[in-house]
Amino acid sequence: MSALTVRHDPEQSWDELVRLWEEMEWPEGCKVEIIDGNITVSPSPAYQHNLIAEHIQRRLYSVVPDDWGIFQTLAIAVPSRMGMLIPDLLVAPRQQHVESDSHIPAALAELVVEITSKSNAVHDRISKCAAYATAGIPFYLLVDRWSPEGPTATLYGEPTGDVYRPLSVVKFGDPLQLPAPFGLTIDTADFPTP
């Protein structure tokens, strides 16, 4: 099953779009995001997709501070890019008081991780990368199982405008270094390939 995109009315404001996203009854188990102003409904990730997320999450728990969380279903808002995105993993300090119970501002994130799905990899490679950079998220890890060059993991950093600088690109099987504040090596040899 591939993603379904619901085009929005260009006259619709950000607040109206978020209200629609929050109030609609979407199919259970699906991931519903706003990407470039369009509501996108994706099926729940496949088992191998989840294995990669679980592997990265397990490694991150060994290095994140106690007052930070690693979230799998928390949405982050990037209003300037008309985006309400749900990364596969999100590392952010825990907040005592949040404006909305459905999402947090993207600027609070320290790291986002996206693992591509075959049907919507372009969102992770282009739209979400630009949105995360625009929000100033320090690190974006793209695990691209469907890359035309073969499965790769790319760590992006140093966001400027809507562009990241690639800090490291490794093929599955090679170690990936996450710099401070993580100081962590992720062994991509354990990532399942398509």
N, C-alpha and C positions, 0 to 999 in steps of 0.2 A: 504494500500500500504506500502511495506517495503522499506528499503534503498537499493540502488544499489551501489555496489563497483566496481570501475574501477581500476584494478591492473596496476601498473606502471612498466616500464622497470627498473630493478635494476641498470642499467648503467646510468639512467637518473639523472642528477644533481638536487640539490635543486632549483637552479635558473630556470632550464628547467621545472621542475614540477610546480613551481609558475607561470611561463609564461603560461603554459597550463591551469592552474586553472583560470587565469585572462582573457585569450583570447578566450576560448571555449564559444560557445553559449549553455548554460545549460537550462533545462526546466524552464520556468518562474514560480516563486513562490516556487521553491525548495531551500533547504539549501545545498550548495555545500562546502564540507570541504576536507582538506587533513588530513587523520588520519593514523599515522604510515606509511607515504609514499604512501598511496592509496587514490585516489579521491573517496569520498563517496557522493552520491546524495540522499538526504532524502526529503520526502514530507513535505510540510509546517505543522507546529505543529497543533494538534487538538485544539478545543475550550477550553476544560478543562485544557489542557497544558498551553494555553495562559492566562486563568484565574489565575493560580498560579503565572505566571510571572508578570502579572499586579498587583496582590496583593503585591508581594515582592517589585516590583518597586515603588509602591505608598508609602510603608513604608520607603524605602531607601531615597526617596526625602526629607523626613523630617529631615534627619541627615547628608547627604553628604554636603561637603563644596560647595560654589557657583562656584568654579573653577574646580569642578569635573563633569563628565557626567555619566549618566546611559544609556548604549547603548544596543540595541536588535539585531542589524544586523552587528556589527563591528567585523571583523576578527582579530585574533591575531596570530602572527607568532612565532612558536617554531621550528626553523630550526634544532636544535640538535636532535629533536624527529621526524623530517620530518612531522611537523604538521602545518596546517593553519586551525585554529579552530574558530568556531563562537558560542560562548556561548549563552545560552538563555538570560542571562543578564551579562553585563560587567560594572564594576565600575572602572573608571580611570580618572586621571586628564586630563583636556582638553589640547591638544597640539596645539600651534600656527603653528609650522612647523613640518610636518611629511614627512618621506622619500617616502612613497607610499600613494596614495589615497585609496587603496583597503584594507589596513590593518595597524596595529601598532605592535611594538614589544610586546610580551606577558609580558615582565618585567615591562611595564608601568602599568599593571593592579593591583588594590588593592583587588578586589573581583571578582570572576566569579561564576555564578550560572548556573547549568545544571538541567533540569527537564527531567527525563527519558521518553522515548517513548517505548512502548512494543517491537517494532521491533529492536531497536538498543541500549537498555539499557547497554549492555556490554561495548560499547564505553565510555559512561559517567562514568561507575564504574571503568574501568581499564585503557584504553588507554588515555583518556582525563585527568583523575586524575594524572597519571604519567607525562604527558606532562605539566600540570599546575604546579606540584611540581617542575619539572626540571627547569621551567622558573622562579621559586622563587616567584610565586604569593602568597601573604600572606594568603589569605583565599579562599577556594573552598567550596561552598554550593551545595550539591547534594540532590535534591528533588527526591526521588526514589518512584514513584507511583507503580512500579511493583516489588518491593523487595520481594524475597521469604518469608521474615519474616513479610510481610505486609507493607503498605505504611509508609515510614520513611523520615526524613530529617536529613542529616549528615553534620555538619560543620567540615571541615578539616582545619588545620593550621600547623605552624611550619615545612615548607617543608625542607627536607634534601635529596639531590640527587633527585631521582624520587619517593620519598615516602612522604606522609603527615601523620601527627598524627591526629587521630580523636579527635576533641575537645568536640563535643557534638553529641549525636544521640538521636532523639526523634521520637516517633510514631506520626502520624497525630492525631491532637487533643491536643497535648501538646505544650507549648510555647518553642520557640527556641531563645536562646540568642546569638546575634552577639556582640563580644567584641569591645573595642576601635580599630580603630577610629570611629566605628559605634555606639556602645552603644545603641543597639536596640533590642527589643523583637519582634519576629514575631510569630503571633498566627496561628499555623498550623491547627487549628480547621476549618478554612475557606477554606482549600484546598479540592477540590473535589477528591473523591476516585474513582478508576475504578469500 
